[in-house]
Amino acid sequence: MVEKFKLTIKKEVLYYLFTLLALALIMHNDLLNNPLLRLHNMYEKENFFHPFLYSFVIYCAILILRKTIDFIIGIFEKKTH
């Protein structure tokens, strides 16, 4: 039981980190050219937490969508058994 929980947490953290990376690259394509300049600008403006907040909101929306689809698939699988 605990091992399944640990695996689920690890998987969800990976989903979140992938969301964070994807959103960062989509919103700030200059991260590929000059990441130190982007980090310097973020340090000067003191906006460290907005990427994590935005990623969390998008992650939650995707999580709700995933769980809804899992629920619907589960209903149809129970009908076939």
C-alpha positions in Angstrom: 0.0 0.0 0.0 2.8 2.4 1.0 4.8 1.5 -2.1 1.9 2.2 -4.4 1.4 5.6 -2.7 5.1 6.4 -3.1 5.0 5.5 -6.8 1.9 7.6 -7.3 3.5 10.6 -5.6 6.7 10.2 -7.7 4.6 10.0 -10.9 2.6 13.1 -10.0 5.7 15.1 -9.2 7.1 14.2 -12.6 3.9 15.4 -14.2 4.1 18.6 -12.3 7.8 19.2 -13.2 7.1 18.4 -16.9 4.2 20.9 -16.8 6.6 23.5 -15.2 9.3 22.9 -17.8 6.8 23.0 -20.7 5.1 26.2 -19.6 8.5 27.8 -18.9 9.7 27.1 -22.4 6.4 28.1 -24.0 6.1 31.4 -22.1 9.8 32.3 -22.1 11.4 30.9 -25.3 14.6 32.9 -24.5 15.4 30.3 -21.8 17.0 28.2 -24.5 19.2 31.1 -25.8 20.2 32.7 -22.5 18.9 31.1 -19.3 21.2 33.1 -17.0 19.7 36.4 -18.3 16.2 35.1 -17.7 17.2 34.0 -14.1 18.8 37.4 -13.5 15.7 39.3 -14.7 13.6 37.1 -12.4 15.9 37.8 -9.5 15.8 41.6 -10.1 12.0 41.6 -10.3 11.7 39.2 -7.3 9.1 37.1 -8.9 10.3 33.6 -8.0 7.0 32.0 -7.2 4.8 32.8 -10.2 6.1 29.9 -12.4 5.3 27.5 -9.6 1.8 29.0 -9.1 0.9 29.0 -12.8 2.2 25.5 -13.2 0.2 24.3 -10.2 -3.0 25.8 -11.6 -2.5 24.1 -15.0 -1.4 20.9 -13.3 -4.6 20.9 -11.3 -6.7 21.4 -14.4 -5.0 18.6 -16.2 -5.3 16.4 -13.1 -9.1 17.0 -12.9 -9.3 16.2 -16.6 -7.3 13.0 -16.2 -9.3 11.8 -13.2 -12.6 12.6 -15.0 -11.5 10.5 -18.0 -10.4 7.7 -15.7 -13.8 7.8 -14.0 -15.7 7.6 -17.3 -13.5 4.8 -18.6 -14.0 3.0 -15.3 -17.8 3.2 -15.7 -17.7 1.7 -19.2 -15.3 -1.1 -18.1 -17.6 -2.1 -15.3 -20.5 -2.4 -17.8 -18.6 -4.8 -20.0 -17.8 -7.2 -17.1 
